[in-house]
Amino acid sequence: MSREASYYKKNGRNATECGLCPNRCVTFPGSFGLCGSRKNEGGVLKAWGYGIVSSAALDPIEKKPLKKFLPDGMIFSIGGYGCNLKCAFCQNHSISTKKPDLSKDKLTPDDLADIASRLVSSGNVGVAYTYNEPLINIEYVSDCAARVKERGLSNVLVTNGYVNAEPLWDLLPLIDALNIDLKSFNDSFYREIGGSLSEVLGTIESAAQATHVEITTLIIPGLNDGEDEMDSLASFIRGVDRAIPLHLTRFAPKHKLTDVPPTPKDTILRLAEIAKNKLDYVYVGNF
């Protein structure tokens, strides 16, 4: 079910340049982009992960986390493989660091929408694209979201927000709510994980113009737990819309940061109080 990718151009000598995210990976035949889900096959960039699902569950919508969008509902949540950032602290590294396996069974967009519809009797309100970074499989998300919309259900995107403007704007009309992972308010932090703070802030600003947005920040001891940084982060959100909910979640040792202790609960609560000075809705999680 692999299909040609969107948002790329041919770059001579069978090379391709992907325009989906700011990495703009240039690949040659047989090679993958940094996300591990887009592959050059004979000078054509393929959406290698199209239809390959690593994880699926019917979750409370608050687990996404979303607090101000269809509260108390359940949502059918699916994930794939790969990511366009390389976080040493990734909480889902078992799928985010792997390439899709084409031998796995595929889930077509129609099949996905049918499952979501059948689950309405169990309280399902739609589909959440989550667990890994869904935007690296934007072709699949877009096709699924269109069919989910046709069935009168909602689409939720849980994303790191590291995406270029054109694909984001193309997808947003199909998306009813986003939770965007704002990992830090320090660009050097983002450079360490292969990203850019300004790109993610641009995604937040654009998405908030189009649909419901909530933001999550994983608080990691010694990396992004400064009070001044939290004040700046909350000030930015306030400048977009002070009613955007902010979720501050507790770090647990994972992936390459197993030697970093869990975030003290007092740290999360202190930072939440700082954020509450600027924002209407601040929540804490992973306690």
Buried (B, 14 or more C-beta within 10 A) or exposed (E): BBEEBBBBEEBEEBBBBBBBBBBBBBBEBEEBBBBBBBBBBEBBBBBBBBBBBBBBBBBBBBBBBBBBBBEEBBBBBBBBBBBBBBBBBBBBBBBBBBBBEEEEEBBBBEEBBEBBBEBBEEEBBBBBBBBBBBBBBBBBBBBBBBBBBEEEBBBBBBBBBBBBEEBBBEBBEBBBBBBBBBBBBBEEBBEBBBBBBEBBBBBBBBBBEBBBBBBBBBBBBEBBBBEEBBBEBBBBBBEBBEEBBBBBBBBBEBBEBEEBEEBEEEBBEEBBEBBEEBBEBBBBBBE
